[in-house]
Amino acid sequence: MKKIALIGAGFGGLAAAAILAHRGYAVEVFEQQPTPGGKAGDLRLGGWRFDTGPSLFTMPAVFEKCFALAGGDLNAALSHEPMELITRYFWDDGTTLDAWQDPDRFAAEVEAKLGDSAASVKRYLKRAKKIYDTTADIFLYGNPWDPLNIFRLAGWRALAGLPFIAPFTTMDTFHRRYFHDERTIQLFDRYATYTGSDPYRAPATLAIIPHVEYAIGARNLRGGVTALVRALQTLAEKNGAQFHFNTPVDRIMKKNDRAVGIVTGEEERLFDAVVSNADVTHTYLSLLQSESEAADRYQRHEPSISGVVFYWAMREKFPELTVNNIFFSGDYRREFEEISIKHRCGFDPTVYVNITSKFDPADAPADGENWFVLINAPYDDQQDWALETTRLRDTVIEKISRRIGRNIEPAIAHEQVRTPKILRELTNTNHGSIYGISSNDPMAAFRRQPVKCGDHPGLFFCGGSAHPGGGMPLATLSGMMAADAVTRRLK
Ligand SMILES: Cc1cc2nc3c(=O)[nH]c(=O)nc-3n(C[C@H](O)[C@H](O)[C@H](O)COP(=O)(O)OP(=O)(O)OC[C@H]3O[C@@H](n4cnc5c(N)ncnc54)[C@H](O)[C@@H]3O)c2cc1C
């Protein structure tokens, strides 16, 4: 039986492990942490439960396909339902807006609360769909480097659609063509952060993200994101994959540049293929100790932005809030200048508050709520994070308290904080970035690491820093693509 080593049990690694084990390979997963999930971890503070990373579950069809490829059934393993209300937005001027999943209802809300028409929202979402339809088959589900794309319908569609996908226009400029009200522009600009990018630099092509959220759908996951992680692990184990937790891989063994195994502790283990779900830069620099052109290149690429997260176990309920809440910065452009150019957190930051106990009461005591509070932050560049988090904590408490009209601080029963530096230490992500390399550059999709390593036969990559990119669905797609690439090689 052919043997495959998987380094890391994040979404990409779990997807690849479950599928490859189902195809009959002997799969072993080596994970440095005591539990699976990577950035998508699980935290308990007293009687409160938190997902440590991702909260918004989108593109369920990707997970359905992944489970099916591994001989499982997502909908039998997990309960998830569409979100009627995706996000509640708060501005300092007193405006509150509910972004409904139903596009007509959402467009009507924008017209009622902001200065843009429902028709402009619908026109924009139609264009976002067109961008998605033009790009998805190649850039999400396919292989952008494949020269044979020129003979495929998807390739022609992408070429013919170039004028529509606006790769050389920034998201912010693009949004100004559809909307006049700064608040509507800010609302749609925010989607750049879903790839860890800056809306004043990132290409308008990222407008596919609102299409994914409003048209393809965002969902509530019962049991949290961690339930999805555990379901994938269970499926992989059922298929025969073996998990080794608390087992960091120190090195990938090479023979004439071919990847032939891994080293953990003192032990050298030979495998027919090695799949790295660890960050691409960590894999090249630490695991391969490579001085290749690729290693040099990944070091030079700009990492995506990161985040500071406060996990607040609240001993009170807040009916003013819903599952997803955004408290916007009064000066969004300045916030991104501070993050991407000055490499510090914004002085008036945008704050995201996710509260899963609103739909899953098991996540908090009956009279409390579990607040996951995320603030955009620069990647780790040896900032003084103790100082930053002390300042941010005061700013965020003051901002939310002012906006909802009551002091939230006395409600915090327990808390924990996670900085980009902590994220780097826990997951080996490059500079603590969340989404691999930034998508600020129109060529970013081509610069990402392909799933098959060109320099080292036998080595494959999957996860948010590899193709097709970051976020749970894309990291999972990456694992599915890596499983196919390994299968083709070992045939
Ligand atoms: C705060 C935050 C909020 C987010 N919000 C969302 C969201 O709402 N929606 C969304 O879709 N996505 C979100 N994301 C992004 C999402 O979490 C990631 O894109 C995705 O989980 C990455 O999966 P991955 O496959 O790249 O693996 P990772 O999660 O990066 O895991 C890689 C694993 O490899 C292990 N590893 C690394 N090096 C070694 C080694 N040498 N030996 C052994 N093991 C090793 C690590 O410990 C880790 O477990 C968020 C992330 C964060 C941090």
The ligand as an SDF file (V2000), in Angstrom:
LIG
                    3D

 53 58  0  0  0  0  0  0  0  0999 V2000
   -9.1850   35.1030   13.4040 C   0  0  0  0  0  0  0  0  0  0  0  0
   -9.5290   34.3800   12.1260 C   0  0  0  0  0  0  0  0  0  0  0  0
  -10.7780   34.5590   11.5430 C   0  0  0  0  0  0  0  0  0  0  0  0
  -11.1050   33.8870   10.3490 C   0  0  0  0  0  0  0  0  0  0  0  0
  -12.3650   34.0300    9.8240 N   0  0  0  0  0  0  0  0  0  0  0  0
  -12.7320   33.2530    8.7650 C   0  0  0  0  0  0  0  0  0  0  0  0
  -14.0990   33.1770    8.3600 C   0  0  0  0  0  0  0  0  0  0  0  0
  -14.9790   33.7950    8.9650 O   0  0  0  0  0  0  0  0  0  0  0  0
  -14.4190   32.3840    7.2980 N   0  0  0  0  0  0  0  0  0  0  0  0
  -13.4650   31.6460    6.6440 C   0  0  0  0  0  0  0  0  0  0  0  0
  -13.8120   30.9070    5.6990 O   0  0  0  0  0  0  0  0  0  0  0  0
  -12.1610   31.6680    7.0270 N   0  0  0  0  0  0  0  0  0  0  0  0
  -11.7750   32.4490    8.0680 C   0  0  0  0  0  0  0  0  0  0  0  0
  -10.4850   32.4270    8.5200 N   0  0  0  0  0  0  0  0  0  0  0  0
   -9.4510   31.7510    7.7110 C   0  0  0  0  0  0  0  0  0  0  0  0
   -9.4560   30.2470    7.9080 C   0  0  0  0  0  0  0  0  0  0  0  0
   -9.3990   29.9430    9.2610 O   0  0  0  0  0  0  0  0  0  0  0  0
   -8.2220   29.6630    7.2300 C   0  0  0  0  0  0  0  0  0  0  0  0
   -8.0870   30.1330    5.8980 O   0  0  0  0  0  0  0  0  0  0  0  0
   -8.2570   28.1480    7.1860 C   0  0  0  0  0  0  0  0  0  0  0  0
   -8.7220   27.5940    8.3900 O   0  0  0  0  0  0  0  0  0  0  0  0
   -6.8330   27.6890    6.8860 C   0  0  0  0  0  0  0  0  0  0  0  0
   -6.7690   26.2950    6.7540 O   0  0  0  0  0  0  0  0  0  0  0  0
   -5.4130   25.6160    6.3150 P   0  0  0  0  0  0  0  0  0  0  0  0
   -5.7660   24.3720    5.5920 O   0  0  0  0  0  0  0  0  0  0  0  0
   -4.5450   26.5940    5.6030 O   0  0  0  0  0  0  0  0  0  0  0  0
   -4.7100   25.1660    7.6560 O   0  0  0  0  0  0  0  0  0  0  0  0
   -4.2110   25.9640    8.9540 P   0  0  0  0  0  0  0  0  0  0  0  0
   -5.3860   26.3520    9.7520 O   0  0  0  0  0  0  0  0  0  0  0  0
   -3.2260   27.0090    8.5980 O   0  0  0  0  0  0  0  0  0  0  0  0
   -3.5050   24.7820    9.7040 O   0  0  0  0  0  0  0  0  0  0  0  0
   -2.2310   24.3150    9.3750 C   0  0  0  0  0  0  0  0  0  0  0  0
   -1.8580   23.2800   10.4130 C   0  0  0  0  0  0  0  0  0  0  0  0
   -0.5210   22.8400   10.1720 O   0  0  0  0  0  0  0  0  0  0  0  0
    0.1280   22.6690   11.4250 C   0  0  0  0  0  0  0  0  0  0  0  0
    1.5720   22.7520   11.2260 N   0  0  0  0  0  0  0  0  0  0  0  0
    2.2750   23.8140   10.7490 C   0  0  0  0  0  0  0  0  0  0  0  0
    3.5850   23.5130   10.7080 N   0  0  0  0  0  0  0  0  0  0  0  0
    3.7080   22.2340   11.1650 C   0  0  0  0  0  0  0  0  0  0  0  0
    4.8070   21.3650   11.3610 C   0  0  0  0  0  0  0  0  0  0  0  0
    6.0700   21.7340   11.0710 N   0  0  0  0  0  0  0  0  0  0  0  0
    4.5670   20.1270   11.8500 N   0  0  0  0  0  0  0  0  0  0  0  0
    3.2910   19.6990   12.1520 C   0  0  0  0  0  0  0  0  0  0  0  0
    2.2260   20.5080   11.9970 N   0  0  0  0  0  0  0  0  0  0  0  0
    2.4280   21.7480   11.5040 C   0  0  0  0  0  0  0  0  0  0  0  0
   -0.4160   23.8090   12.2590 C   0  0  0  0  0  0  0  0  0  0  0  0
   -0.2620   23.5740   13.6510 O   0  0  0  0  0  0  0  0  0  0  0  0
   -1.8770   23.8410   11.8330 C   0  0  0  0  0  0  0  0  0  0  0  0
   -2.6690   23.0160   12.6490 O   0  0  0  0  0  0  0  0  0  0  0  0
  -10.1340   33.0530    9.7220 C   0  0  0  0  0  0  0  0  0  0  0  0
   -8.8960   32.8560   10.3330 C   0  0  0  0  0  0  0  0  0  0  0  0
   -8.5980   33.5080   11.5260 C   0  0  0  0  0  0  0  0  0  0  0  0
   -7.2500   33.2640   12.1800 C   0  0  0  0  0  0  0  0  0  0  0  0
  1  2  1  0
  2  3  1  0
  2 52  2  0
  3  4  2  0
  4  5  1  0
  4 50  1  0
  5  6  2  0
  6  7  1  0
  6 13  1  0
  7  8  2  0
  7  9  1  0
  9 10  1  0
 10 11  2  0
 10 12  1  0
 12 13  2  0
 13 14  1  0
 14 15  1  0
 14 50  1  0
 15 16  1  0
 16 17  1  0
 16 18  1  0
 18 19  1  0
 18 20  1  0
 20 21  1  0
 20 22  1  0
 22 23  1  0
 23 24  1  0
 24 25  2  0
 24 26  1  0
 24 27  1  0
 27 28  1  0
 28 29  2  0
 28 30  1  0
 28 31  1  0
 31 32  1  0
 32 33  1  0
 33 34  1  0
 33 48  1  0
 34 35  1  0
 35 36  1  0
 35 46  1  0
 36 37  1  0
 36 45  1  0
 37 38  2  0
 38 39  1  0
 39 40  1  0
 39 45  2  0
 40 41  1  0
 40 42  2  0
 42 43  1  0
 43 44  2  0
 44 45  1  0
 46 47  1  0
 46 48  1  0
 48 49  1  0
 50 51  2  0
 51 52  1  0
 52 53  1  0
M  END
$$$$
